[in-house]
Amino acid sequence: MNSRRSVALLIESSNAYARGLLAGVVTYVRQHANWSIFLPEQERGATPPKWLSSWNGDGLLVRIETDEIARVVRKSKLPLVDLSAARYLSDVPWVETDDSAIAILAAEHLMERGFQHLAYCGDPGFQWSILRHQEFEKQILQPGRSFHLHESIPRYDEKYSWKREKRRLANWIEKLPKPVAIFACYDIKAQQLLDVCRELGISVPEQVAVLGVDNDELLCELCSPPLSSVIPNAHQAGFQAAAMLDRMMNGEEVSTEAIFIEPLGIQTRQSTDLLAIDDADIAKAFRYIREHATANIRVSDLLRHIPLSRRMLEHRFLKYLGRTPHQEIQRQRILKVKDFLCSTNLTLAEIARNTGFEHAEYLSVVFKRETGQTPREYRNQTGTNHIWS
């Protein structure tokens, strides 16, 4: 058995994403390592704890978000893995959520609801916010769509005050064309947007739809209305970082190339639960598919509820959503399969029954064709352990 090693985690526990990282580290330690963990009370961007400069440990898992933290951990000469997008030390191993993939998911989620005006509300004090902004803008800049940007004063800027920022947000939101969908850089920013909309008397999601990131369930449910949010796979990021550090402490070479962890999906709540399409028949068809896709419906079932010919239905579906009704049915079913794979202990056969597939083998074939992965590969990617049959 390996000797017990001392590992310090300089990761804050004040937000859902960081707590997910910590949970992933815990999972790795329980399954593979014999570590003694040091977890000081740490705020995001806080100064390094004084004990660190003389600490006689074996390794560090750190969110390096200031020059000062970078200097201290570099001086320690201990094996370390960085879990921050800021990238202060370019020559150390790095695990981070895939911000481009998060932005692509957000863009798809909002565009499929028919919004022609889209906006991003970011915090330029964070590199991950800048990356999300760049990818989101790239995704939505298509003919017929408009993009709008609000960059908040960074929360850690000495000039920051919520009172001033609130006025800036209110002025921006009032000037936006309506209806508009806003992608906020993270859930706290999205909550601020919802608060401002409520004070301005702007209806959500009818006039302004809001989407956050991190899926902080308590925060999202406390929002009014409840907040839709992208679900990053923080657990897997923490797990992978711990595995890398373990190899380093065993004397193995570890690449400094970034490991990007893809998000798990989007938890849709009331803040984006709207289809902003000015075609009542297509909006009705979309809602019907979303509500009944897992009942193994076909386009013929849809036509019994929508007063259109099949040809006209497909033409208008392609016009507004860029997909045929059949493709949308399949897409909604695969989204539900993904949800079951990453959030439940159901077997593949049980998932097939719950999503309208005749049997597990057929589900596997369709899932691989649509996603490029087998269900097992996708489930393993989430970092969770489930039952298979």
C-alpha positions in Angstrom: 0.0 0.0 0.0 1.2 3.5 -0.8 2.2 5.7 2.2 -0.2 8.3 3.2 0.3 11.6 1.5 -0.6 15.1 2.5 -2.5 17.2 -0.1 -3.7 20.7 0.3 -6.8 22.0 -1.6 -6.7 25.7 -2.2 -10.3 25.6 -3.6 -13.1 27.8 -2.2 -16.3 26.1 -1.1 -18.5 29.2 -1.5 -20.0 28.3 -4.9 -21.6 25.2 -6.6 -18.8 24.8 -9.2 -16.0 24.7 -6.6 -18.0 22.4 -4.4 -18.4 20.1 -7.4 -14.6 20.1 -7.8 -14.1 19.1 -4.2 -16.7 16.3 -4.5 -14.7 14.9 -7.5 -11.5 15.0 -5.5 -13.2 13.2 -2.6 -14.5 10.5 -5.0 -11.0 9.9 -6.4 -9.4 9.7 -2.9 -12.1 7.2 -1.8 -11.5 5.0 -4.8 -7.8 5.3 -5.5 -5.7 7.2 -3.0 -4.4 7.3 0.5 -4.4 11.0 1.2 -4.6 13.3 4.2 -6.5 16.4 3.0 -5.9 20.0 4.1 -8.8 22.2 3.1 -8.4 25.7 4.6 -11.3 28.2 4.6 -10.6 29.9 1.3 -12.4 32.7 -0.5 -12.1 33.0 -4.3 -9.0 35.0 -5.1 -8.0 35.2 -1.4 -4.4 35.6 -0.4 -2.5 32.3 0.1 -2.7 30.9 3.7 0.4 31.8 5.7 1.1 28.2 6.6 1.6 27.3 3.0 5.1 28.8 2.6 6.4 26.4 5.3 4.1 23.5 4.7 5.8 20.1 4.5 3.2 18.4 2.3 3.3 16.3 -0.9 1.0 18.0 -3.4 -1.4 20.8 -4.2 -4.7 21.2 -6.0 -5.2 24.9 -6.6 -7.4 27.4 -8.3 -4.6 29.9 -9.3 -6.5 33.2 -9.8 -4.0 35.8 -8.6 -0.3 36.6 -9.1 0.3 36.1 -5.4 -1.1 32.6 -5.3 0.9 31.7 -8.4 4.2 33.0 -6.8 3.6 31.1 -3.5 2.7 27.7 -5.1 5.6 28.0 -7.6 8.0 28.7 -4.7 6.8 25.6 -2.9 8.2 23.4 -5.7 5.5 20.8 -4.9 3.6 18.8 -7.5 0.5 20.8 -8.3 -2.5 20.9 -10.7 -4.3 24.1 -11.5 -8.1 24.2 -11.8 -8.6 27.8 -12.9 -9.1 29.2 -16.4 -6.9 32.2 -15.5 -3.8 30.2 -16.4 -1.3 32.2 -14.4 1.3 29.3 -14.6 1.3 28.0 -18.2 3.8 25.2 -17.5 1.8 23.3 -14.8 -0.9 20.6 -15.5 -4.3 22.2 -15.9 -7.9 20.9 -15.7 -10.8 23.2 -16.5 -14.4 23.1 -17.7 -14.8 23.5 -21.5 -16.0 27.1 -21.7 -16.5 26.9 -25.5 -18.7 23.8 -25.1 -20.7 25.6 -22.4 -21.3 28.6 -24.7 -22.3 26.4 -27.6 -24.9 24.6 -25.4 -26.2 28.0 -24.2 -26.5 29.3 -27.8 -28.3 26.2 -29.0 -30.7 26.3 -26.0 -31.7 29.9 -26.6 -31.7 29.8 -30.4 -33.9 26.7 -30.6 -36.5 28.7 -28.7 -36.6 31.0 -31.6 -35.0 34.1 -30.2 -33.6 36.5 -32.8 -32.1 38.9 -30.3 -29.5 37.4 -28.0 -27.2 38.9 -25.4 -24.3 38.1 -23.1 -23.8 39.5 -19.6 -20.2 38.8 -18.5 -17.6 39.6 -15.9 -14.3 40.5 -17.7 -12.4 39.9 -14.5 -12.5 36.2 -15.2 -10.9 34.5 -18.2 -13.7 31.8 -18.3 -16.3 34.6 -18.8 -14.3 36.1 -21.7 -14.0 32.7 -23.3 -17.8 32.1 -23.0 -18.5 35.5 -24.4 -16.3 34.9 -27.5 -17.8 31.5 -28.3 -21.4 32.6 -27.7 -21.1 35.6 -29.9 -19.5 33.5 -32.7 -22.4 30.9 -32.4 -25.3 33.4 -32.6 -24.0 35.9 -35.2 -26.0 34.6 -38.2 -28.2 36.6 -40.6 -31.4 37.8 -39.0 -30.0 37.7 -35.4 -28.6 40.5 -33.3 -26.0 40.3 -30.5 -25.7 42.6 -27.5 -23.0 42.7 -24.8 -22.9 43.9 -21.2 -19.5 43.7 -19.4 -19.9 44.2 -15.7 -17.3 45.9 -13.6 -15.4 43.0 -12.2 -16.5 42.0 -8.7 -13.0 42.2 -7.3 -12.3 45.6 -8.8 -11.9 48.3 -6.2 -14.4 50.5 -8.1 -17.1 47.8 -8.0 -20.3 48.5 -6.1 -23.6 46.6 -6.6 -25.6 49.8 -6.5 -23.7 51.2 -9.5 -23.7 47.9 -11.3 -27.4 47.6 -10.8 -28.0 50.9 -12.5 -25.8 49.9 -15.4 -27.7 46.6 -15.8 -31.1 48.3 -15.6 -30.1 50.8 -18.3 -28.8 48.0 -20.6 -31.8 45.8 -20.2 -34.3 48.6 -20.8 -32.5 49.4 -24.1 -32.4 45.8 -25.4 -34.8 44.8 -28.2 -37.6 42.5 -26.9 -38.0 39.6 -26.7 -34.4 38.9 -25.9 -32.5 36.0 -24.4 -29.6 36.7 -22.1 -26.8 34.3 -21.4 -25.2 35.2 -18.1 -21.6 34.2 -17.4 -22.7 32.3 -14.2 -25.7 31.8 -11.9 -25.0 34.7 -9.6 -24.9 37.2 -12.5 -28.1 35.6 -13.8 -29.8 36.1 -10.4 -28.8 39.8 -10.6 -30.4 40.1 -14.0 -33.6 38.5 -12.7 -33.7 40.9 -9.8 -33.3 43.9 -12.1 -36.0 42.6 -14.4 -38.4 42.2 -11.5 -37.8 45.7 -10.3 -38.3 47.1 -13.8 -41.5 45.2 -14.3 -40.1 43.2 -17.2 -41.7 39.7 -17.6 -39.4 36.7 -17.6 -39.2 34.7 -19.9 -41.8 36.5 -22.1 -39.8 39.7 -22.6 -36.4 38.6 -21.3 -35.2 35.0 -21.0 -32.2 34.4 -18.7 -29.8 31.4 -18.7 -27.0 30.9 -16.2 -24.1 28.5 -15.7 -23.2 26.2 -12.8 -26.7 24.8 -11.9 -26.4 25.9 -8.3 -29.7 24.2 -7.4 -30.5 26.2 -4.3 -29.7 29.5 -6.0 -31.6 28.5 -9.1 -34.7 27.5 -7.3 -34.6 30.6 -5.1 -34.6 32.8 -8.1 -37.9 34.3 -9.3 -38.7 32.8 -11.6 -36.5 29.6 -11.2 -33.3 29.9 -13.2 -32.4 27.7 -16.2 -28.7 26.8 -16.0 -25.9 25.0 -17.9 -24.6 22.1 -15.9 -20.8 21.9 -15.9 -19.1 18.6 -15.0 -17.2 19.9 -12.0 -17.2 16.5 -10.4 -15.3 15.0 -13.3 -12.9 18.0 -13.4 -12.0 17.5 -9.7 -11.7 13.7 -10.2 -9.3 14.2 -13.2 -7.2 16.8 -11.4 -6.8 14.4 -8.4 -5.8 11.6 -10.7 -3.1 13.8 -12.4 -1.7 14.9 -9.1 -1.6 11.3 -7.8 0.5 10.3 -10.9 2.8 13.3 -10.4 3.4 12.4 -6.7 4.3 8.9 -7.9 7.0 10.4 -10.1 5.2 10.1 -13.4 5.5 12.6 -16.2 2.2 14.5 -16.7 1.4 16.7 -19.7 0.8 20.4 -19.2 -1.6 20.5 -22.1 -5.1 21.5 -20.9 -7.7 18.9 -20.1 -11.1 20.4 -20.9 -14.2 18.8 -19.3 -17.4 19.1 -21.3 -20.7 20.2 -19.6 -23.4 17.7 -18.8 -26.3 19.6 -20.3 -28.8 22.2 -19.4 -31.4 22.2 -16.5 -34.4 24.0 -18.0 -36.5 26.0 -15.5 -39.0 28.7 -16.0 -36.5 31.5 -16.9 -36.1 30.1 -20.4 -39.2 27.9 -20.7 -40.6 29.7 -23.7 -40.6 29.4 -27.4 -40.2 32.8 -29.0 -41.5 31.9 -32.5 -44.1 34.0 -34.1 -45.6 30.9 -35.8 -48.3 29.5 -33.5 -48.5 26.1 -35.2 -44.7 25.5 -35.1 -44.6 26.7 -31.4 -47.4 24.2 -30.6 -45.6 21.4 -32.5 -42.3 22.1 -30.7 -44.1 22.0 -27.3 -45.9 18.8 -28.2 -42.6 17.1 -29.2 -40.9 18.3 -26.0 -43.7 16.9 -23.8 -44.2 13.6 -25.7 -40.9 12.7 -27.4 -40.2 9.8 -24.9 -43.6 8.2 -25.7 -42.2 7.0 -29.0 -44.2 9.5 -31.0 -43.8 9.8 -34.8 -44.4 12.7 -37.2 -47.8 11.2 -38.0 -48.8 11.6 -34.3 -47.7 15.2 -34.5 -49.9 15.9 -37.6 -53.0 14.8 -35.7 -52.5 17.8 -33.4 -51.2 20.4 -35.8 -53.5 21.6 -38.7 -50.7 21.4 -41.4 -49.8 19.1 -44.1 -46.6 17.1 -43.6 -44.8 19.0 -46.3 -45.8 22.4 -44.8 -44.9 21.3 -41.3 -41.4 20.2 -42.4 -40.9 23.4 -44.4 -41.8 25.7 -41.5 -39.9 23.5 -39.0 -36.7 23.9 -41.1 -37.3 27.6 -41.5 -37.6 28.3 -37.8 -35.5 25.6 -36.1 -33.2 24.3 -38.8 -34.3 20.7 -38.2 -37.1 18.5 -39.4 -39.8 17.4 -37.0 -38.3 13.8 -37.0 -34.9 15.2 -36.2 -36.4 17.2 -33.3 -38.2 14.2 -31.9 -34.9 12.2 -32.0 -33.0 15.1 -30.5 -35.4 15.4 -27.6 -35.2 11.7 -26.9 -31.4 11.7 -26.9 -31.4 14.7 -24.5 -33.6 12.7 -22.1 -31.3 9.6 -22.5 -28.3 11.8 -21.6 -30.1 13.1 -18.5 -30.9 9.5 -17.3 -27.3 8.4 -18.0 -25.6 11.1 -15.9 -28.2 11.6 -13.1 -29.7 8.1 -12.3 -28.7 4.5 -11.5 -31.1 3.1 -14.2 -29.8 0.3 -16.4 -29.7 0.9 -20.1 -32.7 -1.4 -20.6 -34.7 0.7 -18.1 -33.6 3.9 -19.8 -34.7 2.5 -23.2 -38.2 1.8 -21.8 -38.4 5.3 -20.3 -37.4 7.1 -23.5 -39.5 5.2 -26.1 -36.9 2.9 -27.5 -37.9 -0.7 -28.2 -34.8 -2.2 -26.6 -31.4 -1.3 -25.2 -29.5 -2.5 -28.3 -31.4 -0.1 -30.6 -30.9 2.7 -28.1 -27.2 2.1 -28.2 -27.1 2.2 -32.0 -29.1 5.5 -32.2 -27.1 7.1 -29.4 -23.8 6.3 -31.0 -25.0 7.6 -34.4 -26.3 10.9 -32.9 -23.5 11.6 -30.4 -20.4 9.7 -31.6 -20.3 7.9 -28.2 -21.8 4.7 -26.8 -24.1 5.2 -23.8 -21.4 3.5 -21.6 -18.7 6.0 -22.9 -21.0 8.9 -22.2 -21.9 7.7 -18.7 -18.2 7.1 -17.9 -17.4 10.6 -19.0 -19.6 12.0 -16.3 -17.5 10.5 -13.6 -20.3 8.6 -12.0 -20.6 4.9 -11.3 -23.8 3.2 -12.3 -25.3 -0.2 -12.9 -25.3 -1.8 -16.4 -27.2 -4.7 -17.9 
